[in-house]
């Protein structure tokens, strides 16, 4: 058997992009993709993808424990520097790419070539606009689908609500205050689901709009910081497994609740330049992912496939 061990890094959209890249490559080269979102030195998702999704493809495995670890580690590997030590190397990040610390070898491979090694490893980040396609390969875990149903029932079972996403932490900010007056006139009597990583955003919306019509479910820090974000999901400040699971579930549930609304509102990020600040993309990856799912609801229907959960998509 030939395998591709995909260790995606970054926020939810980045991870889905990297998984889709690996799946498309593996289909061409006849490999089985193994997703490892809980690899050593991981500072983001830090849990098995299989705790949140099920694969509907026999050649896509959502946990590294789907294969005997020792058997996997004995395989000749590319990058060659981590051969027989795929659970022991240390990655480091330079200029947007991840390398093996000692050898300085890129933790990936050329996606235009085939390799003789039975095991390939890809451990990188990077976003784009096609992360939603990965979800066609997956089905949401039943316990998360039920939590989503609970959220929807609290807002409006007929999906008659507006959704808004605002990213506003120190690394990516959004000038949203000037939009509030418009919303005050347009949505004052509408039910609104607000997904944000900043409690001040939530408080501003509740102050300006009818707070009884505004819904937000994720736990937000009282002191907003870049380390707390439903989009990027870094786990540096989170300790317990339960906190990790809650953070990951919140990000997934926020994404789906945004996408199921009758109208989705989102805004461009502010431009940020200067010391240690590279030019920002126009929209956050989380926004792009949510908007793609909002547009292509057939993907949601596939992902949420359940006899008990309809969400008006049938």
RAGI-V738005 format. One record per helix or strand of 3 or more residues. SS is the DSSP state (~ for helix, > for strand). FROM is the first residue (numbers start at 1). LEN is the number of residues. Records with the same first field share a line. If there is no record, write none. Layout:
SS: FROM-LEN  FROM-LEN
This chain:
>: 3-4  32-4  53-3  91-4  97-4  119-4  138-3  162-5  192-5  263-4
~: 12-18  49-3  64-3  69-5  80-3  131-7  142-14  177-10  199-10  211-3  241-19  285-11  297-7
